[in-house]
């Protein structure tokens, strides 16, 4: 074909556009698509080497490569076609359709990239927290689902708005329906929010021994709705997360030392000289104990039939077994020392027997009838009768 024929052919029109315009649109489309594919290939195969030169953190290498691999060919073609169509004079309907298709393709590609970014961030945080806080690591998996759900809802709403759908009315309808659903599922949502609060605030983690009201156990699992404890007696205790955060929680795992108050009573007949020895005796027993810090020992006061003492010391470890071992050793040693000094512990279960009045200390055969429960009137009349009976033989 001659040059004149080429010129005539290029000046020809097809579907309202010159052949040159069509060629320009095709070239723009292919060039845009080629650049995008070339950039994808470079990121997948050459980014690691470029990252070393740019001093990019190593943990970002797989993230960038994964983003590039999730670039879909169809979602790259549609924006390229739209850019190429800008060189053509197309009907408004066709141009609007190409524009909408390109926007939807970009939104979908952004959604895919954002999904990859969310998964990367959640997995990165989960690995960091797995060793120190397994509960929050588990909840980060749930956070992954929530973030993805929010992302795709936003993408769908933007896409519908691009197609001319009244998103405002749709969101309002969703809002009314969401309120109804929220009211119906408020307890579940409350537990989910409480689970996120536990993950962020961390009042306890898996493996901690905690006390909730009268229940004591070790935390086994923290879910979206419930937290499970293994009690000391072996059974599993299940709390809803919302109720758990409303309760007073004692975390024994986070304590650094235990304050122990050892109270005991001596026989009230113990001499003063021996009472004065007891505080020093308790100090000598407590101070040599390992992982124990002595605080004080005092004669506290007078109880009901006892001389009360109080010894206070600290066990410098949260280990419950060590606490019980030291308490047993101190109590046994104190009993030995008191026995060696001839000091008797008071018996709290002893029965106090009060002796009868001196006037009534006579053999039962010589006692008169007992006083009635109503008072002393009948008893006095019986005594007078007995006295009169003894006086009659004397008069005779």
C-alpha positions as CSV (number, residue, x, y, z in Angstrom):
1,X,0.0,0.0,0.0
2,X,1.3,3.4,-1.0
3,X,1.9,6.3,1.4
4,X,-1.1,8.1,-0.1
5,X,-3.3,5.1,0.5
6,X,-2.1,4.9,4.1
7,X,-2.9,8.5,4.6
8,X,-6.4,8.1,3.2
9,X,-6.9,5.0,5.3
10,X,-5.8,6.8,8.5
11,X,-8.1,9.7,7.8
12,X,-11.1,7.3,7.4
13,X,-13.6,7.1,10.1
14,X,-15.0,4.1,12.0
15,X,-17.8,4.4,14.5
16,X,-17.4,8.2,14.5
17,X,-13.6,8.3,15.1
18,X,-10.7,8.4,12.7
19,X,-8.5,5.4,12.3
20,X,-5.6,7.4,13.8
21,X,-7.6,8.0,16.9
22,X,-8.4,4.3,17.2
23,X,-4.7,3.5,16.8
24,X,-3.8,6.1,19.4
25,X,-6.3,4.6,21.8
26,X,-5.0,1.1,21.2
27,X,-1.4,2.2,21.7
28,X,-2.3,4.0,25.0
29,X,-4.1,0.9,26.2
30,X,-1.3,-1.5,25.4
31,X,1.4,0.8,26.7
32,X,-0.4,1.3,30.0
33,X,-1.0,-2.4,30.4
34,X,2.6,-3.2,29.5
35,X,3.9,-0.8,32.1
36,X,1.7,-2.3,34.8
37,X,2.6,-5.9,33.9
38,X,6.3,-4.9,33.8
39,X,6.1,-3.2,37.2
40,X,4.4,-6.3,38.6
41,X,7.1,-8.6,37.2
42,X,9.9,-6.4,38.7
43,X,8.2,-6.3,42.1
44,X,7.8,-10.1,42.1
45,X,11.3,-11.1,40.9
46,X,13.6,-8.1,41.6
47,X,12.2,-6.4,44.6
48,X,14.4,-8.3,47.1
49,X,17.6,-7.1,45.4
50,X,16.3,-3.5,45.2
51,X,15.2,-3.6,48.8
52,X,18.7,-4.3,49.9
53,X,19.9,-1.2,48.1
54,X,17.1,0.9,49.4
55,X,17.5,-0.6,53.0
56,X,13.9,-1.6,53.2
57,X,13.1,-3.8,56.3
58,X,13.3,-7.4,55.4
59,X,9.9,-8.3,56.8
60,X,8.4,-5.9,54.1
61,X,9.8,-8.0,51.3
62,X,7.2,-10.7,51.3
63,X,4.5,-8.1,51.8
64,X,5.4,-6.1,48.6
65,X,5.8,-9.3,46.6
66,X,2.5,-10.6,47.8
67,X,0.8,-7.3,46.8
68,X,2.3,-7.6,43.3
69,X,1.2,-11.2,42.9
70,X,-2.4,-10.3,43.8
71,X,-2.6,-7.8,41.0
72,X,-5.3,-9.3,38.7
73,X,-4.8,-9.0,34.9
74,X,-8.5,-8.3,34.2
75,X,-8.5,-5.5,36.8
76,X,-5.5,-4.0,35.1
77,X,-7.0,-4.3,31.6
78,X,-10.2,-2.3,32.4
79,X,-8.4,0.9,33.6
80,X,-6.0,0.6,30.6
81,X,-8.9,0.5,28.2
82,X,-10.5,3.5,29.8
83,X,-7.3,5.5,29.5
84,X,-7.1,4.5,25.9
85,X,-10.8,5.5,25.3
86,X,-10.0,9.1,26.3
87,X,-8.5,9.6,22.8
88,X,-11.8,8.7,21.2
89,X,-15.1,10.5,20.8
90,X,-17.5,8.0,22.2
91,X,-21.2,8.4,23.1
92,X,-21.8,9.5,26.7
93,X,-23.4,6.1,27.6
94,X,-20.4,4.1,26.3
95,X,-17.9,6.5,27.9
96,X,-19.8,6.4,31.2
97,X,-19.9,2.6,31.1
98,X,-16.1,2.4,30.5
99,X,-15.5,4.9,33.3
100,X,-17.7,2.9,35.8
101,X,-16.0,-0.3,34.8
102,X,-12.6,1.2,35.3
103,X,-13.6,2.6,38.7
104,X,-15.0,-0.7,39.9
105,X,-11.9,-2.5,38.7
106,X,-9.7,0.0,40.6
107,X,-11.8,-0.4,43.7
108,X,-11.7,-4.2,43.5
109,X,-7.9,-4.2,43.1
110,X,-7.5,-1.8,46.0
111,X,-9.8,-4.0,48.1
112,X,-7.6,-7.0,47.2
113,X,-4.4,-5.2,48.1
114,X,-6.0,-3.9,51.3
115,X,-7.0,-7.5,52.2
116,X,-3.4,-8.6,51.8
117,X,-2.2,-5.6,53.9
118,X,-4.7,-6.5,56.7
119,X,-3.6,-10.1,56.7
120,X,0.0,-9.1,56.7
121,X,-0.4,-6.7,59.6
122,X,-2.6,-9.0,61.7
123,X,-0.2,-12.0,61.2
124,X,2.7,-9.8,62.1
125,X,1.1,-8.6,65.3
126,X,-0.1,-12.1,66.1
127,X,3.5,-13.5,65.9
128,X,4.8,-10.7,68.1
129,X,2.2,-11.3,70.8
130,X,2.0,-15.1,70.6
131,X,4.9,-15.6,73.0
132,X,3.8,-13.0,75.6
133,X,0.1,-13.0,75.3
134,X,-1.6,-15.9,73.6
135,X,-5.1,-14.5,74.3
136,X,-4.5,-11.3,72.3
137,X,-2.9,-13.4,69.6
138,X,-6.2,-15.4,69.3
139,X,-8.3,-12.2,69.2
140,X,-6.2,-10.7,66.5
141,X,-7.4,-13.5,64.2
142,X,-11.0,-12.3,65.0
143,X,-9.9,-8.7,64.3
144,X,-8.7,-9.8,60.9
145,X,-12.3,-10.9,60.0
146,X,-13.8,-7.7,61.3
147,X,-11.4,-5.4,59.4
148,X,-12.0,-7.3,56.2
149,X,-15.8,-7.1,56.6
150,X,-15.6,-3.3,57.2
151,X,-13.3,-2.9,54.1
152,X,-15.6,-4.8,51.8
153,X,-18.7,-3.0,53.0
154,X,-17.0,0.3,52.2
155,X,-15.9,-0.9,48.8
156,X,-19.4,-2.1,47.9
157,X,-21.0,1.1,49.0
158,X,-18.5,3.2,46.9
159,X,-19.1,0.9,43.9
160,X,-22.9,1.2,44.2
161,X,-22.6,5.0,44.5
162,X,-20.6,5.0,41.2
163,X,-23.4,3.1,39.5
164,X,-25.9,5.8,40.6
165,X,-27.5,3.9,43.5
166,X,-28.8,6.2,46.3
167,X,-26.3,5.1,48.9
168,X,-27.6,7.6,51.5
169,X,-31.0,5.9,51.6
170,X,-29.3,2.5,51.6
171,X,-27.1,3.4,54.5
172,X,-30.0,4.8,56.4
173,X,-31.9,1.6,55.9
174,X,-28.9,-0.4,57.0
175,X,-28.7,1.9,60.0
176,X,-32.3,1.2,61.1
177,X,-31.9,-2.5,60.5
178,X,-28.5,-2.4,62.3
179,X,-30.1,-0.8,65.3
180,X,-32.7,-3.5,65.5
181,X,-30.0,-6.2,65.1
182,X,-27.8,-4.5,67.7
183,X,-30.7,-4.4,70.2
184,X,-31.3,-8.1,69.6
185,X,-27.7,-9.1,69.8
186,X,-26.5,-6.5,72.4
187,X,-25.3,-9.1,74.8
188,X,-23.2,-10.8,72.1
189,X,-21.8,-7.5,70.9
190,X,-21.1,-6.6,74.5
191,X,-19.0,-9.8,74.9
192,X,-17.2,-9.1,71.7
193,X,-16.3,-5.6,72.7
194,X,-15.2,-6.9,76.1
195,X,-13.0,-9.5,74.4
196,X,-11.3,-6.7,72.5
197,X,-10.9,-4.7,75.7
198,X,-9.2,-7.7,77.3
199,X,-6.9,-8.0,74.3
200,X,-5.9,-4.4,74.4
201,X,-5.9,-3.6,78.2
202,X,-4.7,-7.1,79.2
203,X,-5.9,-7.4,82.8
204,X,-4.8,-11.1,82.5
205,X,-3.4,-13.4,79.9
206,X,-3.6,-17.2,79.3
207,X,-1.8,-19.0,82.1
208,X,-2.5,-16.4,84.8
209,X,-4.2,-17.5,88.0
210,X,-7.1,-15.1,88.8
211,X,-9.9,-14.8,91.3
212,X,-13.3,-13.6,90.2
213,X,-15.7,-13.1,93.1
214,X,-15.4,-16.5,94.9
215,X,-14.0,-18.4,92.0
216,X,-10.3,-19.1,91.5
217,X,-8.7,-20.7,88.5
218,X,-6.1,-20.6,85.7
219,X,-7.1,-18.8,82.5
220,X,-7.2,-21.4,79.7
221,X,-8.8,-19.5,76.8
222,X,-10.2,-16.1,75.9
223,X,-12.7,-16.2,73.1
224,X,-14.9,-13.6,71.5
225,X,-17.8,-14.4,73.8
226,X,-16.5,-16.3,76.8
227,X,-13.4,-16.7,78.9
228,X,-12.6,-20.2,80.4
229,X,-10.9,-20.9,83.7
230,X,-9.6,-24.2,85.1
231,X,-10.4,-24.2,88.8
232,X,-8.2,-25.6,91.5
233,X,-10.6,-28.5,92.0
234,X,-10.4,-29.4,88.3
235,X,-13.7,-28.3,86.7
236,X,-13.9,-25.6,84.0
237,X,-15.5,-22.3,84.8
238,X,-16.9,-20.3,82.0
239,X,-17.5,-16.5,82.2
240,X,-19.0,-14.2,79.6
241,X,-16.5,-11.5,78.8
242,X,-18.9,-8.6,79.7
243,X,-19.7,-10.1,83.1
244,X,-16.0,-10.8,83.7
245,X,-15.0,-7.2,83.2
246,X,-17.8,-6.0,85.5
247,X,-16.4,-8.2,88.3
248,X,-13.5,-7.5,90.6
249,X,-10.6,-9.5,89.3
250,X,-7.6,-10.5,91.4
251,X,-4.6,-11.5,89.3
252,X,-2.3,-13.6,91.5
253,X,0.2,-14.1,88.6
254,X,1.1,-10.4,88.5
255,X,1.8,-10.2,92.3
256,X,5.5,-9.9,93.2
257,X,5.2,-10.9,96.9
258,X,2.5,-12.2,99.3
259,X,1.8,-10.5,102.6
260,X,1.1,-13.2,105.3
261,X,-0.5,-12.5,108.7
262,X,0.0,-15.3,111.2
263,X,-2.3,-14.9,114.2
264,X,-2.3,-17.2,117.3
265,X,-3.3,-17.0,120.9
266,X,-1.6,-18.1,124.1
267,X,-3.0,-19.5,127.3
268,X,-4.1,-16.5,129.4
269,X,-2.3,-17.9,132.4
270,X,1.1,-17.5,130.6
271,X,3.5,-15.4,132.7
272,X,4.4,-11.9,131.5
273,X,8.1,-12.8,131.3
274,X,7.3,-15.5,128.8
275,X,4.8,-13.3,126.8
276,X,7.6,-10.8,126.3
277,X,9.8,-13.4,124.7
278,X,7.3,-14.4,121.9
279,X,7.9,-11.5,119.4
280,X,11.7,-12.0,119.4
281,X,11.1,-15.7,119.1
282,X,8.9,-15.2,116.0
283,X,11.5,-12.9,114.5
284,X,14.3,-15.5,115.0
285,X,12.1,-18.1,113.2
286,X,11.0,-16.0,110.3
287,X,14.2,-14.2,109.3
288,X,16.3,-17.3,108.3
289,X,13.6,-18.6,105.9
290,X,14.4,-18.4,102.2
291,X,12.4,-15.9,100.1
292,X,10.8,-14.5,103.2
293,X,11.0,-10.9,104.5
294,X,10.1,-10.3,108.1
295,X,7.9,-7.3,108.9
296,X,6.8,-7.3,112.5
297,X,5.6,-9.4,115.5
298,X,3.5,-8.0,118.3
299,X,1.4,-8.9,121.3
300,X,-1.9,-7.8,119.7
301,X,-4.3,-7.7,122.7
302,X,-6.6,-9.7,124.9
303,X,-9.1,-12.0,123.2
304,X,-11.8,-14.2,124.7
305,X,-9.7,-16.4,126.9
306,X,-6.5,-15.9,124.8
307,X,-3.5,-13.6,124.6
308,X,-3.5,-12.7,120.9
309,X,-0.3,-12.3,118.9
310,X,0.2,-11.3,115.3
311,X,3.2,-12.0,113.1
312,X,3.5,-10.3,109.6
313,X,6.0,-11.4,106.9
314,X,6.2,-11.3,103.1
315,X,6.9,-14.3,100.9
316,X,8.9,-12.8,98.0
317,X,7.4,-15.0,95.2
318,X,3.9,-15.4,93.8
319,X,4.3,-19.2,93.8
320,X,1.5,-20.6,95.9
321,X,3.4,-23.7,96.8
322,X,6.4,-21.8,98.1
323,X,4.0,-19.6,100.1
324,X,2.4,-22.7,101.7
325,X,5.8,-24.3,102.4
326,X,7.1,-21.3,104.2
327,X,3.9,-20.8,106.2
328,X,4.0,-24.5,107.3
329,X,7.7,-24.3,108.3
330,X,7.2,-21.1,110.3
331,X,4.1,-22.4,112.1
332,X,5.8,-25.7,113.0
333,X,9.0,-24.0,114.2
334,X,7.0,-21.6,116.3
335,X,5.1,-24.5,117.9
336,X,8.5,-26.2,118.8
337,X,9.9,-23.0,120.3
338,X,6.8,-22.4,122.3
339,X,6.9,-25.9,123.6
340,X,10.5,-25.6,124.5
341,X,9.8,-22.5,126.5
342,X,6.9,-24.1,128.2
343,X,4.4,-21.7,126.6
344,X,1.0,-23.2,125.9
345,X,-1.2,-22.2,122.9
346,X,-4.7,-21.4,123.7
347,X,-7.3,-24.0,122.7
348,X,-10.0,-22.1,120.8
349,X,-12.4,-25.0,121.1
350,X,-12.0,-25.5,124.8
351,X,-15.3,-25.3,126.9
352,X,-15.2,-22.8,129.7
353,X,-17.0,-24.3,132.9
354,X,-18.0,-21.8,135.5
355,X,-18.0,-23.1,139.1
356,X,-21.2,-22.9,141.2
357,X,-21.5,-20.4,144.1
358,X,-19.9,-21.3,147.4
359,X,-23.2,-21.5,149.2
360,X,-24.4,-24.4,147.1
361,X,-21.2,-26.5,147.4
362,X,-22.7,-29.4,149.4
363,X,-23.4,-33.0,148.7
364,X,-26.5,-33.5,146.5
365,X,-28.3,-35.3,149.4
366,X,-28.0,-32.2,151.5
367,X,-29.1,-29.7,148.8
368,X,-32.6,-28.4,148.6
369,X,-34.7,-28.5,145.5
370,X,-33.3,-26.5,142.6
371,X,-34.5,-23.0,141.9
372,X,-37.3,-22.7,139.4
373,X,-36.7,-21.0,136.1
374,X,-39.2,-18.3,136.9
375,X,-37.1,-16.8,139.7
376,X,-36.0,-17.2,143.3
377,X,-39.5,-17.0,144.9
378,X,-40.2,-20.8,145.0
379,X,-36.7,-21.6,146.1
380,X,-36.9,-19.2,149.0
381,X,-40.2,-20.7,150.1
382,X,-38.8,-24.2,150.0
383,X,-35.8,-23.1,152.1
384,X,-38.2,-21.6,154.8
385,X,-40.2,-24.8,154.9
386,X,-37.0,-26.9,155.4
387,X,-35.9,-24.5,158.2
388,X,-39.3,-24.8,159.9
389,X,-39.1,-28.6,159.8
390,X,-35.7,-28.6,161.5
391,X,-36.7,-26.2,164.1
392,X,-39.8,-28.3,165.3
393,X,-37.7,-31.2,166.8
394,X,-35.5,-28.7,168.6
395,X,-38.5,-27.0,170.3
396,X,-39.8,-30.4,171.4
